[in-house]
Amino acid sequence: MIRVLVADDEALVRAGLRLILEATDDIDVVAEAENGSQAITAVLRYRPQVVLMDVRMPGMDGLSALKEINRSPGSSKVIMLTTFDLDDYVHAALRRGAAGFLLKDTAPRDLITAVRTVAEGNAMLAPTVTRRLIDAFADRRSPDVHAARERLAVLTGKERQVAGAVARGLANNEIARELAMSETTVKAHVSRSLAKLGLANRVQIALLVRDSGPY
């Protein structure tokens, strides 16, 4: 069973998410939280694999809670919930290590798919969404090119090739075809790169590659 925590200040939203998720055979909502502080406490107590958390909540908001959750050992994977597409809140969430984000009007089927995807250790952003995010935020930043290149220097040649393909928004099967390797090998390169760079998801890899200059 995939253990899930739902954090949102609106009781109706929490109830709706629980209803959708628990209609499946492999997802169990183990706890709910009304704000970021409660979410942190619940994560430590229940150890959910996935946290669905609203960006804006009274008291401690979702972004602050995300930062704390990612500091804890064996931290849960966090999917941020937002009403706004491609706003600064989403940018901050991805920078702080969120496994992805969902709009609150996401279809139930897509919500379930996202939870399962993140529980498996993958980012839930589709390649097309990844491209949109990278392009939307590229013009808002003043990247430190030297620092980005130094960080990427820890990667092997193949890992850098895969990272470059990720930065172009390619899916694993597309990368496999382009670089003449299996999807399993691509996934392994991505996982090792995330570990070496101390990053949480593919979007962070893509933004780091973009910061490093031409790829």
ABEGO torsion letter per residue (X at the ends): XBBBBBBBABAAAAAAAAAAAAABAABBBABBBABAAAAAAAAAAAGBABBBBBABBBEBBAAAAAAAAAABBGBBBBBBBBABBGBAAAAAAAAAGBAEBBBAABBAAAAAAAAAAAAAGBBABBAAAAAAAAAAAAAABBBBAAAAAAAAAABBAAAAAAAAAAAAGBBAAAAAAAAGBBAAAAAAAAAAAAAAAGBABAAAAAAAAAAAEBX
